[in-house]
């Protein structure tokens, strides 16, 4: 009976617990539609959420264990009272790591399962969260879930019509559907010398609408596939370093567009993406860094006459600078003052078509500590599809931004308030798109104002 306590006594650990409660006012254009007749458009909606998080860390001289659980409980469209939609997202992560002086091996699994409101997803770029300001995407990573509205049947709409084609104020009905995700990864990091580090990793990911709900398929389709990467980092001096990266990924979309097909026709799409990239980093000062990347990507692009490999350039630049002193506690509820600017060109997988899509993404963020316990953050981003090497059947133009004001009440409590906005224009989003571009562009917009309270418990040392 004493074996578990004796075993645990060999490890040092910490337990962290915190919670963020949030309420917001949200407006989607086109308007969402109340679920019960008569049809009622919701011009201004309200959502409330609670997001607790618990993280346990255990370690000894060579082993590290991390276990995280972070459920999110949300009630969307609170103003509808009995017709409001409760949705739950369960998310967790577990990792095991082993290391010595020269080698580190880590195996991790992250997964989520829950229910989502179609109208809530429709107006937000990340499932289960309110508007996020330009979340970065790794080269070859599949597009996030919400890049357009879903195909739905609204009252008074004839069969075959789609959103943006009714000639009036099309609306998205409130509808709940299950979804989930899983990502398994393993990595090996070797410190060959004091200046050379080699990393090799691989994994398999799965995400999407679990029941193939036809109304949710085009906004959160099922996608899965393996990935692998290898990199060599070389430190030339205290100020300069180089990173050579080679990666490969294959994404399968069971319900993708059939190039040259008819509206509503779907095909299974399998899209590989290969990438080789060189990144140079330079420290301008103790707080400022600049980096530049250049490389090539290769993928199979579907054409009307078949398929062909395309070899295209990729790259990016980034600049970061911290204006204030680094926080003494990495869990500080306020970020230090600083700025980050970046521009990237990289391939991804179009969530509607399942085929490769090349996009330029710009991001900017500015954080200012206007007082010792007060910070204000400005976020902005833009994304544009590049119609090369062939026109994308579902091109995307996206702009978003936001401002957040945060006040630290105590070391463990903070209050924040802000406004976020999201606007996009995308071709062929009323029905599953085809290369024939039978539908015109659809313009979507969302504005969110929110107030949030974050409370954390003192870190418990085990």
Secondary structure, DSSP 8 states (H G I E B T S, - for coil): --HHHHHHTT-EEEEEEEEEEEEEEEEEES-EE-SSSS--EESSEEEEEEEEEEEEEEE-SSEEEEEEE--EEEEE-GGGGGG-EEEEEEEEEEEEEEE-SSEEEEEEEEEEEEEEEHHHHHT-SSTTSS--S-----TT-B--S-SS------TT--TT--TT-SSS---EE--EEEEEEEEEEEEEEEE-SSSEEEEEEEEEEEEEETT--HHHHTTS--EEEEEEEEEEEEE-SSSEEEEEEEEEEEEEEEEEE-TT--TT-EEEEEEEEEEEEEEEEEESSSSEEEEEEEEEEEEEEEETTEEEEEEEEEEEEEEEEE-S---SSTT-SS--SEEEEEEEEEEEE-TTT-SEEEEEEEEEEEEEEEETTEEEEEEEEEEEEE--SS--TT-EEEEEEEEEEEEEEETTEEEEEEEEEEEEEEES-SSS--TT--S-EEEEEEEEEEEEEEEE---EE-
